[in-house]
Amino acid sequence: MKIAVVGGGTAGWSAAALLSANAAHDITVLDPSSIAPIGVGESTLPYLQVSHRAMGFSALLGSQWLKDLDATVKLTISFEHFHRIGSTWIHPFTDPYHIDRGLIVAAVNGYGHPMPGASAQMGFIQAHTYFGKLQSKGFITPEDWVAQNRYAKLAAGGAFHLDALRYAALLKRLCLSRTNVTSMDASVGAVRQKPSGAIDHLSLLGGGRLEADLYIDCTGFSAVLSEAVGAVWESVSDQLLVDHAWVVQLPYRDVDVQRFNRTQCTALTHGWVFHIPLASRIGTGYIYASRYIDHDDACEELRTYLAQRWGYVPERIEPRRIAFKTGYRPKLWHHNVVAIGLSGFFCEPIESTAIALGQMAALELSRLLALSGPIPDGVAERFNALMLDQHLSVLTFVQWHYGLSERRDSAFWRAYGDMPMSSAQQALMTCFKQAPLTHGFDGKRVLQALGLQHSMFHEASWAMLMMGYGVRQAQSLTLERAV
Ligand SMILES: Cc1cc2nc3c(=O)[nH]c(=O)nc-3n(C[C@H](O)[C@H](O)[C@H](O)COP(=O)(O)OP(=O)(O)OC[C@H]3O[C@@H](n4cnc5c(N)ncnc54)[C@H](O)[C@@H]3O)c2cc1C
């Protein structure tokens, strides 16, 4: 099949890498040097390793590629001041159900801990999970990670922080080593459509045309192809209030203190700051809601935070501003266009879901296109249904990072406080409170409560999230087992 991948950011080259693993596809990537990719997206999820296995490049095994990308190992995400000011909760990347669920029940209910809720959850994870213990041993380098193969074998639980631009460049280099991938330094001038609405061909700026059986729209927020064919975009800005970021890369001031194996998220007055520790520098930024704070004040708040937290000189911090929109396309695949990456879904950077969902979409697409010949009927519908579930479940998960907060100290946090819980959230919370973790709060029940067939976050992540915000199980279920 002849496939045009339009866009050379992380999503474009990930899609090309996954689709080109099938030698039957002939892939052309439009990667215009005149339009820069967004250049953020440095914190990944364990799904990265699923994608890499499917890409089939031996260069993505071992630790050299991690060194080349200035990468560090990421084991968890921490959330400071989200539940309440002063509290921290953790989302670990292992399945905590590998350890005794009785312990989890004890932690959920604050057993043995003076402060139930976020502190209990954090203490529990540090004391009892594999990665909590691993982290307490100190910083783990990618070389340690790969060399001590037992960690890498548990890689279902591990992810990485990496340099976004170098990652896309590495995938590009690897893709172009395949005979079925070519790249063009050209951008789309016009989308020429058939009477049906499907794309007939793309006219390229400066001349030339590109014709394909299927067009993958990886043009980021501009979504040049999806918009042209009328694929609907559902905004979720009423559920997720942030819409801008001030981002900056900083050198380490004290590497022993600032570099760790987790993405650190710190809630401020109108959003939150991310801290992504790479091997030689930090990626940081303030994700904020411009309807509650103006851009200059947000920039000032970031500078003040970085000065107070880490000792940077505020005047020397020069962030760049990025506008983003949150939402999804219910039909990622519309006519002969499939939106992958920011063109199809973005629900803000918290929990680092965007790269994972873009790669998941590309991987699912590559599976559905595994057979040669024309695309069978119903394939687009199956793909759309699967990805819609993934997007809706992630949206529910992400919204709860604010929706469960007890903070009311600014208009931003009060607006979240005023938002009603969705029916899926209500059902899930009821399920969590009433189904014993030891025999009940499982993947099947989570999906039932969500009313979906798929959820990228498994039941343990949902349990960790609720524990992090102090949701307790029903009294009758406390201490199913004495610990
Ligand atoms: C502040 C912020 C922080 C983020 N942090 C994370 C994170 O930690 N983890 C995570 O997983 N995700 C994160 N994301 C999302 C992540 O950045 C993206 O998912 C990822 O970079 C993929 O982007 P993309 O390739 O879809 O789009 P882009 O990087 O914008 O690439 C678009 C491509 O399309 C091309 N293009 C545009 N117009 C045309 C045209 N007319 N013709 C041809 N080509 C065109 C451009 O040249 C470019 O190559 C973050 C996003 C934001 C805004």
The ligand as a Gaussian input file, in Angstrom:
#p B3LYP/6-31G(d) Opt

LIG

0 1
 C        3.819000      21.916000      26.613000
 C        3.740000      20.510000      26.104000
 C        4.410000      19.499000      26.766000
 C        4.317000      18.178000      26.313000
 N        4.930000      17.184000      27.017000
 C        4.748000      15.905000      26.630000
 C        5.352000      14.841000      27.347000
 O        6.083000      15.049000      28.313000
 N        5.135000      13.567000      26.913000
 C        4.354000      13.290000      25.825000
 O        4.136000      12.124000      25.510000
 N        3.836000      14.290000      25.089000
 C        4.006000      15.567000      25.464000
 N        3.474000      16.569000      24.707000
 C        2.904000      16.228000      23.416000
 C        4.060000      15.965000      22.425000
 O        4.844000      17.128000      22.288000
 C        3.525000      15.521000      21.062000
 O        2.620000      14.476000      21.238000
 C        4.639000      15.013000      20.172000
 O        5.672000      15.919000      20.096000
 C        4.132000      14.712000      18.790000
 O        3.822000      15.901000      18.120000
 P        3.409000      15.801000      16.595000
 O        4.459000      15.072000      15.856000
 O        2.020000      15.315000      16.522000
 O        3.375000      17.344000      16.144000
 P        4.571000      18.359000      15.839000
 O        5.762000      18.101000      16.664000
 O        3.955000      19.719000      15.902000
 O        4.976000      18.035000      14.345000
 C        4.167000      18.454000      13.272000
 C        4.913000      18.210000      11.981000
 O        4.038000      18.535000      10.909000
 C        4.748000      19.274000       9.934000
 N        3.799000      20.140000       9.235000
 C        3.036000      21.133000       9.732000
 N        2.320000      21.700000       8.739000
 C        2.628000      21.040000       7.600000
 C        2.248000      21.161000       6.246000
 N        1.388000      22.095000       5.822000
 N        2.781000      20.302000       5.339000
 C        3.658000      19.346000       5.724000
 N        4.059000      19.197000       6.995000
 C        3.566000      20.034000       7.913000
 C        5.802000      20.058000      10.717000
 O        6.909000      20.360000       9.901000
 C        6.171000      19.052000      11.815000
 O        7.204000      18.217000      11.358000
 C        3.564000      17.891000      25.143000
 C        2.923000      18.913000      24.454000
 C        2.983000      20.206000      24.930000
 C        2.263000      21.297000      24.176000

